[in-house]
């Protein structure tokens, strides 16, 4: 079997025939393929650049390693799974928690390197035992709760760090981004976050021009006078140069905070494979283990040099659906463009200069979306929250994760927040399921319906057949 780097020309190479699609092993003419690759890079701009900025990592290195990660993924899956790999917002919560505990960028990337290792090993397990092991160990009631607590755990970051820097810019950016997400169609809807960033930049520059400096916190500092949009770093940055590399450092406390993200990433990959299989008509269940392992290997490679981990991107699924072009050649082109962007420090300086108020407006939506995607996983898996077997561990874990409850195990070691919440959900669910009576395992209605209406067939809340969606918008 080849490496998936040979493509046949689709038709005349110009546009797909009516009702036809360009399959992964086909391509259009090379100029059109390059154009599609550029379109894929633009589609992932918003989240893939916002995420490393929120994590405190170098955006130039992030975009460069996203290109490398995409190449690794395409080679590993032998060109069968068209996908772009970028920095998932699922990682932002753990990075914020690690930094809040005093960890620096080396500690953050060290913890996330272990996530890549765990994801790689999980992929090998899935490859050996099949996809059903995912649903057995992590049914939708578990994955939904973990994704929910990861997203909502970020609420204090927006409320205390970004929003106070410029509340009016944050409010306007939030409204503009929301309108873009809801009202725009096709390709434009896929870059709604990027458009929100551009809008926020413009508003910040206009407010600086009209009102001068603002007196507010600048990050985690006390209130000071500062410009909303500071482009001094852009002027100093070179046009061509390597990004800043650094080695990871490992601390057990940070590793325990980061590991729960593996659950969200497995859910993302499963949803991505399912979506691509449905669009291309090519059964891809046999590639799930390989895709998860490749995701983990690419994340290990990125974090080993100081970049963020990477995972599959739903924005690019949207581009494929809109264009009907699933050619992996376009993703090779996208990876090439990403490598070039990573070699432009001036471009990274523009990204790093995103005003705090703009991030405040965007993260209100993004962090909430991550959390509510946990609820979407419950809906897709038909999780019955009237059943105490599902309700009790999910409720306890979500509150622990969101509220930052901590468990002191010794004078020098404690576990809390995301890590403790995830542990409670997983161990609580499986422990209770072991001791629960048979009628609870059959998911019969056990609590009053109240004012809610339920489908008659919605009672399989252990999620044995549900497919989970991703934590940053994957189907």
SEKOLLUM-674781 format. One record per residue (C-alpha): residue in one letter; x, y, z. Coordinates in nm, 2 decimals, decimal comma, m for minus. Example, Ala and Ser with C-alpha at 12.3 -4.5 7.8 and 13.67 -1.06 7.14 Angstrom:
! SEKOLLUM-674781
+------+--------+--------+--------+
! code !      x !      y !      z !
+------+--------+--------+--------+
!    A !   1,23 !  m0,45 !   0,78 !
!    S !   1,37 !  m0,11 !   0,71 !
+------+--------+--------+--------+
This chain:
! SEKOLLUM-674781
+------+--------+--------+--------+
! code !      x !      y !      z !
+------+--------+--------+--------+
!    X !   0,00 !   0,00 !   0,00 !
!    X !   0,13 !   0,34 !  m0,09 !
!    X !   0,16 !   0,66 !   0,12 !
!    X !  m0,14 !   0,83 !  m0,05 !
!    X !   0,07 !   1,08 !  m0,24 !
!    X !  m0,04 !   0,99 !  m0,59 !
!    X !  m0,36 !   1,14 !  m0,73 !
!    X !  m0,55 !   1,10 !  m1,05 !
!    X !  m0,70 !   1,40 !  m1,23 !
!    X !  m1,07 !   1,44 !  m1,17 !
!    X !  m1,25 !   1,49 !  m1,50 !
!    X !  m1,10 !   1,79 !  m1,68 !
!    X !  m0,94 !   1,91 !  m1,35 !
!    X !  m1,15 !   2,23 !  m1,34 !
!    X !  m1,47 !   2,16 !  m1,14 !
!    X !  m1,65 !   1,85 !  m1,02 !
!    X !  m1,92 !   1,73 !  m1,25 !
!    X !  m2,28 !   1,79 !  m1,12 !
!    X !  m2,35 !   1,56 !  m0,83 !
!    X !  m1,99 !   1,43 !  m0,83 !
!    X !  m1,72 !   1,47 !  m0,57 !
!    X !  m1,34 !   1,49 !  m0,59 !
!    X !  m1,24 !   1,18 !  m0,39 !
!    X !  m0,93 !   1,18 !  m0,16 !
!    X !  m0,72 !   1,00 !  m0,42 !
!    X !  m0,82 !   1,25 !  m0,69 !
!    X !  m0,72 !   1,62 !  m0,75 !
!    X !  m0,81 !   1,92 !  m0,96 !
!    X !  m0,54 !   2,10 !  m1,16 !
!    X !  m0,25 !   2,20 !  m0,94 !
!    X !  m0,33 !   2,58 !  m0,94 !
!    X !  m0,68 !   2,50 !  m0,83 !
!    X !  m0,55 !   2,25 !  m0,57 !
!    X !  m0,32 !   2,52 !  m0,43 !
!    X !  m0,61 !   2,76 !  m0,41 !
!    X !  m0,81 !   2,51 !  m0,22 !
!    X !  m0,51 !   2,46 !   0,01 !
!    X !  m0,50 !   2,83 !   0,08 !
!    X !  m0,87 !   2,83 !   0,15 !
!    X !  m0,82 !   2,55 !   0,41 !
!    X !  m0,56 !   2,75 !   0,59 !
!    X !  m0,78 !   3,06 !   0,60 !
!    X !  m1,07 !   2,84 !   0,74 !
!    X !  m0,86 !   2,72 !   1,03 !
!    X !  m0,71 !   3,07 !   1,10 !
!    X !  m0,96 !   3,18 !   1,37 !
!    X !  m0,94 !   2,89 !   1,62 !
!    X !  m0,59 !   2,77 !   1,53 !
!    X !  m0,44 !   3,11 !   1,60 !
!    X !  m0,66 !   3,21 !   1,89 !
!    X !  m0,59 !   2,88 !   2,08 !
!    X !  m0,21 !   2,91 !   2,11 !
!    X !  m0,25 !   3,28 !   2,20 !
!    X !  m0,49 !   3,18 !   2,48 !
!    X !  m0,25 !   2,91 !   2,59 !
!    X !   0,04 !   3,16 !   2,60 !
!    X !   0,24 !   2,98 !   2,32 !
!    X !   0,41 !   3,11 !   2,01 !
!    X !   0,15 !   3,14 !   1,73 !
!    X !   0,42 !   3,12 !   1,46 !
!    X !   0,54 !   2,79 !   1,60 !
!    X !   0,18 !   2,67 !   1,63 !
!    X !   0,10 !   2,73 !   1,26 !
!    X !   0,43 !   2,58 !   1,15 !
!    X !   0,37 !   2,26 !   1,35 !
!    X !   0,01 !   2,24 !   1,24 !
!    X !   0,16 !   2,20 !   0,89 !
!    X !   0,40 !   1,93 !   1,01 !
!    X !   0,12 !   1,76 !   1,20 !
!    X !  m0,10 !   1,75 !   0,89 !
!    X !   0,17 !   1,59 !   0,69 !
!    X !   0,23 !   1,32 !   0,96 !
!    X !  m0,15 !   1,25 !   0,97 !
!    X !  m0,18 !   1,22 !   0,59 !
!    X !   0,11 !   0,98 !   0,57 !
!    X !  m0,01 !   0,77 !   0,86 !
!    X !  m0,36 !   0,73 !   0,72 !
!    X !  m0,21 !   0,68 !   0,37 !
!    X !  m0,42 !   0,95 !   0,22 !
!    X !  m0,76 !   0,80 !   0,30 !
!    X !  m0,87 !   1,06 !   0,56 !
!    X !  m0,86 !   1,42 !   0,43 !
!    X !  m0,80 !   1,63 !   0,73 !
!    X !  m0,61 !   1,94 !   0,86 !
!    X !  m0,46 !   1,93 !   1,21 !
!    X !  m0,46 !   2,24 !   1,42 !
!    X !  m0,45 !   2,34 !   1,78 !
!    X !  m0,78 !   2,24 !   1,95 !
!    X !  m0,96 !   2,47 !   2,19 !
!    X !  m1,00 !   2,16 !   2,41 !
!    X !  m0,64 !   2,23 !   2,53 !
!    X !  m0,70 !   2,58 !   2,64 !
!    X !  m0,87 !   2,49 !   2,96 !
!    X !  m0,59 !   2,27 !   3,09 !
!    X !  m0,33 !   2,53 !   2,98 !
!    X !  m0,51 !   2,80 !   3,18 !
!    X !  m0,54 !   2,57 !   3,48 !
!    X !  m0,17 !   2,49 !   3,47 !
!    X !  m0,07 !   2,85 !   3,44 !
!    X !  m0,30 !   2,95 !   3,72 !
!    X !  m0,11 !   2,70 !   3,94 !
!    X !   0,22 !   2,87 !   3,85 !
!    X !   0,33 !   2,66 !   3,55 !
!    X !   0,52 !   2,82 !   3,26 !
!    X !   0,52 !   2,74 !   2,89 !
!    X !   0,76 !   2,45 !   2,94 !
!    X !   0,53 !   2,29 !   3,20 !
!    X !   0,23 !   2,34 !   2,98 !
!    X !   0,39 !   2,17 !   2,68 !
!    X !   0,53 !   1,89 !   2,90 !
!    X !   0,18 !   1,81 !   3,03 !
!    X !   0,04 !   1,83 !   2,68 !
!    X !   0,32 !   1,60 !   2,55 !
!    X !   0,18 !   1,33 !   2,78 !
!    X !  m0,16 !   1,39 !   2,63 !
!    X !  m0,01 !   1,31 !   2,29 !
!    X !   0,15 !   0,99 !   2,44 !
!    X !  m0,18 !   0,88 !   2,59 !
!    X !  m0,37 !   0,96 !   2,26 !
!    X !  m0,11 !   0,76 !   2,06 !
!    X !  m0,15 !   0,46 !   2,30 !
!    X !  m0,53 !   0,49 !   2,28 !
!    X !  m0,51 !   0,47 !   1,90 !
!    X !  m0,31 !   0,15 !   1,92 !
!    X !  m0,57 !   0,00 !   2,16 !
!    X !  m0,85 !   0,10 !   1,92 !
!    X !  m0,66 !  m0,04 !   1,63 !
!    X !  m0,62 !  m0,37 !   1,82 !
!    X !  m0,97 !  m0,41 !   1,97 !
!    X !  m1,19 !  m0,20 !   1,75 !
!    X !  m1,40 !   0,12 !   1,80 !
!    X !  m1,64 !  m0,05 !   2,04 !
!    X !  m1,39 !  m0,02 !   2,32 !
!    X !  m1,43 !   0,36 !   2,30 !
!    X !  m1,80 !   0,33 !   2,37 !
!    X !  m1,75 !   0,07 !   2,64 !
!    X !  m1,50 !   0,27 !   2,84 !
!    X !  m1,62 !   0,62 !   2,75 !
!    X !  m1,99 !   0,62 !   2,67 !
!    X !  m2,16 !   0,95 !   2,58 !
!    X !  m2,26 !   1,02 !   2,93 !
!    X !  m1,89 !   1,03 !   3,03 !
!    X !  m1,75 !   1,21 !   2,72 !
!    X !  m2,03 !   1,47 !   2,73 !
!    X !  m1,97 !   1,55 !   3,10 !
!    X !  m1,59 !   1,57 !   3,05 !
!    X !  m1,62 !   1,80 !   2,75 !
!    X !  m1,87 !   2,02 !   2,94 !
!    X !  m1,66 !   2,06 !   3,25 !
!    X !  m1,35 !   2,14 !   3,03 !
!    X !  m1,54 !   2,42 !   2,85 !
!    X !  m1,71 !   2,57 !   3,15 !
!    X !  m1,40 !   2,55 !   3,37 !
!    X !  m1,27 !   2,84 !   3,14 !
!    X !  m1,54 !   3,08 !   3,24 !
!    X !  m1,33 !   3,26 !   3,51 !
!    X !  m1,05 !   3,32 !   3,26 !
!    X !  m1,28 !   3,52 !   3,04 !
!    X !  m1,45 !   3,70 !   3,33 !
!    X !  m1,13 !   3,79 !   3,52 !
!    X !  m0,86 !   3,82 !   3,26 !
!    X !  m0,99 !   3,92 !   2,91 !
!    X !  m1,33 !   4,09 !   2,95 !
!    X !  m1,21 !   4,36 !   3,21 !
!    X !  m0,94 !   4,48 !   2,97 !
!    X !  m1,20 !   4,65 !   2,75 !
!    X !  m1,56 !   4,56 !   2,82 !
!    X !  m1,71 !   4,76 !   2,54 !
!    X !  m1,48 !   4,62 !   2,27 !
!    X !  m1,55 !   4,27 !   2,42 !
!    X !  m1,93 !   4,33 !   2,40 !
!    X !  m1,92 !   4,45 !   2,04 !
!    X !  m1,68 !   4,17 !   1,93 !
!    X !  m1,91 !   3,91 !   2,09 !
!    X !  m2,21 !   4,05 !   1,91 !
!    X !  m2,03 !   4,07 !   1,58 !
!    X !  m1,89 !   3,72 !   1,61 !
!    X !  m2,23 !   3,58 !   1,71 !
!    X !  m2,39 !   3,75 !   1,40 !
!    X !  m2,12 !   3,61 !   1,18 !
!    X !  m2,16 !   3,25 !   1,31 !
!    X !  m2,54 !   3,26 !   1,28 !
!    X !  m2,61 !   3,48 !   0,97 !
!    X !  m2,33 !   3,40 !   0,73 !
!    X !  m2,34 !   3,10 !   0,49 !
!    X !  m2,10 !   2,87 !   0,32 !
!    X !  m1,73 !   2,94 !   0,34 !
!    X !  m1,78 !   3,27 !   0,53 !
!    X !  m1,96 !   3,10 !   0,81 !
!    X !  m1,65 !   2,87 !   0,85 !
!    X !  m1,42 !   3,17 !   0,91 !
!    X !  m1,66 !   3,35 !   1,15 !
!    X !  m1,41 !   3,35 !   1,43 !
!    X !  m1,15 !   3,50 !   1,20 !
!    X !  m1,40 !   3,77 !   1,09 !
!    X !  m1,47 !   3,84 !   1,46 !
!    X !  m1,10 !   3,89 !   1,52 !
!    X !  m1,07 !   4,14 !   1,23 !
!    X !  m1,38 !   4,33 !   1,35 !
!    X !  m1,23 !   4,35 !   1,70 !
!    X !  m0,90 !   4,48 !   1,57 !
!    X !  m1,08 !   4,75 !   1,38 !
!    X !  m1,30 !   4,85 !   1,68 !
!    X !  m0,99 !   4,86 !   1,91 !
!    X !  m0,80 !   5,08 !   1,66 !
!    X !  m1,10 !   5,31 !   1,62 !
!    X !  m1,15 !   5,35 !   2,00 !
!    X !  m0,78 !   5,43 !   2,04 !
!    X !  m0,82 !   5,70 !   1,78 !
!    X !  m1,14 !   5,84 !   1,93 !
!    X !  m1,09 !   5,80 !   2,30 !
!    X !  m0,71 !   5,76 !   2,35 !
!    X !  m0,57 !   5,52 !   2,61 !
!    X !  m0,79 !   5,31 !   2,83 !
!    X !  m0,74 !   5,27 !   3,20 !
!    X !  m0,79 !   4,90 !   3,27 !
!    X !  m0,60 !   4,58 !   3,36 !
!    X !  m0,35 !   4,47 !   3,09 !
!    X !  m0,37 !   4,10 !   3,13 !
!    X !  m0,32 !   4,00 !   3,50 !
!    X !  m0,19 !   4,34 !   3,60 !
!    X !  m0,35 !   4,61 !   3,81 !
!    X !  m0,54 !   4,88 !   3,61 !
!    X !  m0,30 !   5,10 !   3,41 !
!    X !  m0,32 !   5,34 !   3,11 !
!    X !  m0,25 !   5,14 !   2,79 !
!    X !  m0,35 !   5,13 !   2,42 !
!    X !  m0,61 !   4,88 !   2,33 !
!    X !  m0,42 !   4,78 !   2,01 !
!    X !  m0,04 !   4,78 !   2,06 !
!    X !   0,14 !   4,70 !   1,73 !
!    X !   0,49 !   4,79 !   1,85 !
!    X !   0,59 !   4,43 !   1,84 !
!    X !   0,49 !   4,40 !   1,48 !
!    X !   0,72 !   4,68 !   1,37 !
!    X !   1,01 !   4,51 !   1,55 !
!    X !   0,95 !   4,16 !   1,41 !
!    X !   1,14 !   4,02 !   1,11 !
!    X !   0,97 !   3,92 !   0,79 !
!    X !   1,16 !   3,59 !   0,78 !
!    X !   1,29 !   3,38 !   1,07 !
!    X !   1,24 !   3,07 !   1,28 !
!    X !   0,98 !   3,07 !   1,56 !
!    X !   1,10 !   3,03 !   1,92 !
!    X !   1,15 !   2,67 !   2,03 !
!    X !   1,17 !   2,53 !   2,38 !
!    X !   1,19 !   2,19 !   2,55 !
!    X !   0,90 !   2,06 !   2,76 !
!    X !   0,92 !   2,01 !   3,14 !
!    X !   0,72 !   1,75 !   3,32 !
!    X !   0,54 !   1,80 !   3,65 !
!    X !   0,30 !   1,54 !   3,78 !
!    X !   0,04 !   1,79 !   3,90 !
!    X !   0,02 !   1,95 !   3,55 !
!    X !   0,01 !   1,60 !   3,38 !
!    X !  m0,29 !   1,50 !   3,59 !
!    X !  m0,47 !   1,82 !   3,49 !
!    X !  m0,40 !   1,76 !   3,12 !
!    X !  m0,48 !   1,39 !   3,08 !
!    X !  m0,86 !   1,43 !   3,08 !
!    X !  m0,84 !   1,61 !   2,75 !
!    X !  m0,76 !   1,27 !   2,59 !
!    X !  m1,13 !   1,18 !   2,63 !
!    X !  m1,23 !   1,49 !   2,43 !
!    X !  m0,98 !   1,43 !   2,16 !
!    X !  m1,09 !   1,07 !   2,11 !
!    X !  m1,44 !   1,20 !   2,07 !
!    X !  m1,33 !   1,46 !   1,82 !
!    X !  m1,15 !   1,20 !   1,61 !
!    X !  m1,44 !   0,96 !   1,62 !
!    X !  m1,68 !   1,24 !   1,50 !
!    X !  m1,44 !   1,35 !   1,23 !
!    X !  m1,39 !   1,00 !   1,09 !
!    X !  m1,77 !   0,95 !   1,09 !
!    X !  m1,83 !   1,28 !   0,91 !
!    X !  m1,57 !   1,23 !   0,64 !
!    X !  m1,70 !   0,87 !   0,58 !
!    X !  m2,05 !   1,00 !   0,53 !
!    X !  m1,94 !   1,27 !   0,29 !
!    X !  m1,71 !   1,06 !   0,08 !
!    X !  m1,91 !   0,73 !   0,10 !
!    X !  m1,59 !   0,55 !   0,19 !
!    X !  m1,62 !   0,33 !   0,51 !
!    X !  m1,34 !   0,45 !   0,74 !
!    X !  m1,41 !   0,26 !   1,06 !
!    X !  m1,09 !   0,06 !   1,01 !
!    X !  m0,89 !   0,39 !   1,01 !
!    X !  m1,01 !   0,52 !   1,34 !
!    X !  m0,73 !   0,37 !   1,55 !
!    X !  m0,47 !   0,48 !   1,30 !
!    X !  m0,61 !   0,83 !   1,29 !
!    X !  m0,61 !   0,86 !   1,67 !
!    X !  m0,25 !   0,73 !   1,69 !
!    X !  m0,14 !   0,97 !   1,42 !
!    X !  m0,31 !   1,26 !   1,60 !
!    X !  m0,11 !   1,16 !   1,92 !
!    X !   0,22 !   1,12 !   1,73 !
!    X !   0,18 !   1,46 !   1,57 !
!    X !   0,09 !   1,62 !   1,90 !
!    X !   0,40 !   1,46 !   2,06 !
!    X !   0,62 !   1,60 !   1,78 !
!    X !   0,48 !   1,95 !   1,82 !
!    X !   0,49 !   1,97 !   2,20 !
!    X !   0,85 !   1,83 !   2,20 !
!    X !   0,97 !   2,16 !   2,04 !
!    X !   0,74 !   2,39 !   2,24 !
!    X !   0,43 !   2,40 !   2,02 !
!    X !   0,07 !   2,31 !   2,10 !
!    X !  m0,08 !   1,97 !   2,04 !
!    X !  m0,29 !   1,93 !   1,73 !
!    X !  m0,62 !   1,75 !   1,64 !
!    X !  m0,86 !   1,73 !   1,34 !
!    X !  m1,05 !   2,05 !   1,24 !
!    X !  m1,42 !   2,08 !   1,17 !
!    X !  m1,38 !   2,41 !   0,99 !
!    X !  m1,21 !   2,22 !   0,71 !
!    X !  m1,48 !   1,96 !   0,70 !
!    X !  m1,71 !   2,25 !   0,62 !
!    X !  m1,49 !   2,37 !   0,34 !
!    X !  m1,49 !   2,02 !   0,19 !
!    X !  m1,87 !   2,00 !   0,22 !
!    X !  m1,91 !   2,33 !   0,04 !
!    X !  m1,66 !   2,26 !  m0,24 !
!    X !  m1,73 !   1,88 !  m0,28 !
!    X !  m1,35 !   1,85 !  m0,30 !
!    X !  m1,21 !   1,59 !  m0,06 !
!    X !  m0,87 !   1,56 !  m0,23 !
!    X !  m0,58 !   1,51 !   0,02 !
!    X !  m0,36 !   1,69 !  m0,23 !
!    X !  m0,54 !   2,01 !  m0,12 !
!    X !  m0,43 !   1,94 !   0,24 !
!    X !  m0,07 !   1,89 !   0,13 !
!    X !  m0,09 !   2,23 !  m0,02 !
!    X !  m0,25 !   2,37 !   0,30 !
!    X !   0,04 !   2,22 !   0,50 !
!    X !   0,29 !   2,39 !   0,27 !
!    X !   0,13 !   2,73 !   0,32 !
!    X !   0,12 !   2,68 !   0,70 !
!    X !   0,50 !   2,61 !   0,70 !
!    X !   0,56 !   2,93 !   0,51 !
!    X !   0,34 !   3,13 !   0,75 !
!    X !   0,53 !   2,98 !   1,04 !
!    X !   0,85 !   3,13 !   0,90 !
!    X !   0,72 !   3,48 !   0,91 !
!    X !   0,76 !   3,63 !   1,26 !
!    X !   0,59 !   3,95 !   1,16 !
!    X !   0,27 !   3,75 !   1,09 !
!    X !   0,30 !   3,59 !   1,43 !
!    X !   0,34 !   3,93 !   1,59 !
!    X !   0,01 !   4,05 !   1,44 !
!    X !  m0,16 !   3,75 !   1,59 !
!    X !   0,01 !   3,80 !   1,93 !
!    X !  m0,11 !   4,16 !   1,93 !
!    X !  m0,48 !   4,06 !   1,95 !
!    X !  m0,63 !   4,31 !   2,21 !
!    X !  m0,75 !   4,16 !   2,54 !
!    X !  m1,10 !   4,30 !   2,49 !
!    X !  m1,12 !   4,12 !   2,15 !
!    X !  m1,03 !   3,79 !   2,32 !
!    X !  m1,29 !   3,86 !   2,58 !
!    X !  m1,57 !   3,89 !   2,33 !
!    X !  m1,46 !   3,58 !   2,13 !
!    X !  m1,38 !   3,36 !   2,43 !
!    X !  m1,73 !   3,42 !   2,58 !
!    X !  m1,87 !   3,24 !   2,27 !
!    X !  m1,59 !   2,98 !   2,22 !
!    X !  m1,57 !   2,87 !   2,58 !
!    X !  m1,94 !   2,84 !   2,60 !
!    X !  m1,95 !   2,65 !   2,28 !
!    X !  m1,70 !   2,40 !   2,41 !
!    X !  m1,91 !   2,34 !   2,72 !
!    X !  m2,24 !   2,31 !   2,54 !
!    X !  m2,09 !   2,06 !   2,29 !
!    X !  m2,08 !   1,83 !   2,59 !
!    X !  m2,46 !   1,86 !   2,60 !
!    X !  m2,47 !   1,79 !   2,23 !
!    X !  m2,28 !   1,47 !   2,29 !
!    X !  m2,55 !   1,37 !   2,54 !
!    X !  m2,82 !   1,45 !   2,28 !
!    X !  m2,64 !   1,25 !   2,00 !
!    X !  m2,59 !   0,96 !   2,24 !
!    X !  m2,95 !   0,98 !   2,37 !
!    X !  m2,83 !   1,00 !   2,73 !
!    X !  m3,13 !   0,98 !   2,96 !
!    X !  m3,06 !   1,22 !   3,26 !
!    X !  m3,37 !   1,10 !   3,43 !
!    X !  m3,17 !   0,79 !   3,51 !
!    X !  m2,97 !   0,84 !   3,83 !
!    X !  m2,70 !   0,61 !   3,69 !
!    X !  m2,62 !   0,88 !   3,44 !
!    X !  m2,73 !   1,19 !   3,64 !
!    X !  m2,53 !   1,14 !   3,96 !
!    X !  m2,17 !   1,09 !   3,83 !
!    X !  m2,23 !   1,36 !   3,55 !
!    X !  m2,37 !   1,61 !   3,80 !
!    X !  m2,10 !   1,56 !   4,06 !
!    X !  m1,81 !   1,57 !   3,80 !
!    X !  m1,94 !   1,88 !   3,62 !
!    X !  m1,97 !   2,08 !   3,95 !
!    X !  m1,63 !   1,97 !   4,07 !
!    X !  m1,47 !   2,06 !   3,73 !
!    X !  m1,64 !   2,39 !   3,69 !
!    X !  m1,62 !   2,50 !   4,06 !
!    X !  m1,25 !   2,40 !   4,10 !
!    X !  m1,32 !   2,17 !   4,39 !
!    X !  m0,99 !   2,03 !   4,52 !
!    X !  m0,89 !   1,72 !   4,71 !
!    X !  m0,58 !   1,74 !   4,93 !
!    X !  m0,40 !   1,41 !   4,92 !
!    X !  m0,08 !   1,52 !   5,10 !
!    X !   0,10 !   1,83 !   5,21 !
!    X !   0,26 !   1,86 !   4,87 !
!    X !   0,00 !   1,70 !   4,63 !
!    X !  m0,36 !   1,78 !   4,55 !
!    X !  m0,60 !   1,71 !   4,26 !
!    X !  m0,89 !   1,92 !   4,16 !
!    X !  m1,08 !   2,10 !   3,89 !
!    X !  m1,07 !   1,93 !   3,55 !
!    X !  m0,87 !   1,63 !   3,67 !
!    X !  m1,08 !   1,55 !   3,97 !
!    X !  m1,40 !   1,61 !   3,79 !
!    X !  m1,30 !   1,38 !   3,51 !
!    X !  m1,19 !   1,11 !   3,76 !
!    X !  m1,53 !   1,14 !   3,94 !
!    X !  m1,73 !   1,10 !   3,62 !
!    X !  m1,54 !   0,80 !   3,49 !
!    X !  m1,49 !   0,60 !   3,81 !
!    X !  m1,83 !   0,71 !   3,94 !
!    X !  m2,02 !   0,60 !   3,63 !
!    X !  m1,85 !   0,26 !   3,60 !
!    X !  m1,86 !   0,19 !   3,98 !
!    X !  m2,23 !   0,28 !   4,00 !
!    X !  m2,31 !   0,08 !   3,69 !
!    X !  m2,15 !  m0,23 !   3,85 !
!    X !  m2,37 !  m0,20 !   4,16 !
!    X !  m2,68 !  m0,06 !   3,99 !
!    X !  m2,99 !  m0,28 !   3,96 !
!    X !  m3,07 !  m0,42 !   3,62 !
!    X !  m3,36 !  m0,19 !   3,55 !
!    X !  m3,13 !   0,11 !   3,57 !
!    X !  m2,89 !  m0,04 !   3,32 !
!    X !  m3,17 !  m0,09 !   3,08 !
!    X !  m3,23 !   0,29 !   3,10 !
!    X !  m3,60 !   0,29 !   3,19 !
!    X !  m3,74 !   0,62 !   3,30 !
!    X !  m3,67 !   0,65 !   3,67 !
!    X !  m3,73 !   1,02 !   3,75 !
!    X !  m4,04 !   1,23 !   3,69 !
!    X !  m4,06 !   1,39 !   3,35 !
!    X !  m4,16 !   1,73 !   3,50 !
!    X !  m4,23 !   1,97 !   3,21 !
!    X !  m3,99 !   1,80 !   2,97 !
!    X !  m4,09 !   1,58 !   2,67 !
!    X !  m3,88 !   1,28 !   2,58 !
!    X !  m3,87 !   1,06 !   2,28 !
!    X !  m4,00 !   0,72 !   2,34 !
!    X !  m3,68 !   0,56 !   2,21 !
!    X !  m3,44 !   0,79 !   2,40 !
!    X !  m3,36 !   0,54 !   2,66 !
!    X !  m3,02 !   0,41 !   2,59 !
!    X !  m2,82 !   0,65 !   2,80 !
!    X !  m2,53 !   0,42 !   2,85 !
!    X !  m2,44 !   0,53 !   2,50 !
!    X !  m2,34 !   0,20 !   2,36 !
!    X !  m2,41 !   0,31 !   2,00 !
!    X !  m2,38 !   0,69 !   2,02 !
!    X !  m2,11 !   0,88 !   1,83 !
!    X !  m1,97 !   1,18 !   2,01 !
!    X !  m1,90 !   1,51 !   1,85 !
!    X !  m1,58 !   1,70 !   1,89 !
!    X !  m1,48 !   1,97 !   2,15 !
!    X !  m1,41 !   2,24 !   1,90 !
!    X !  m1,71 !   2,21 !   1,67 !
!    X !  m1,66 !   1,88 !   1,49 !
!    X !  m1,98 !   1,69 !   1,39 !
+------+--------+--------+--------+
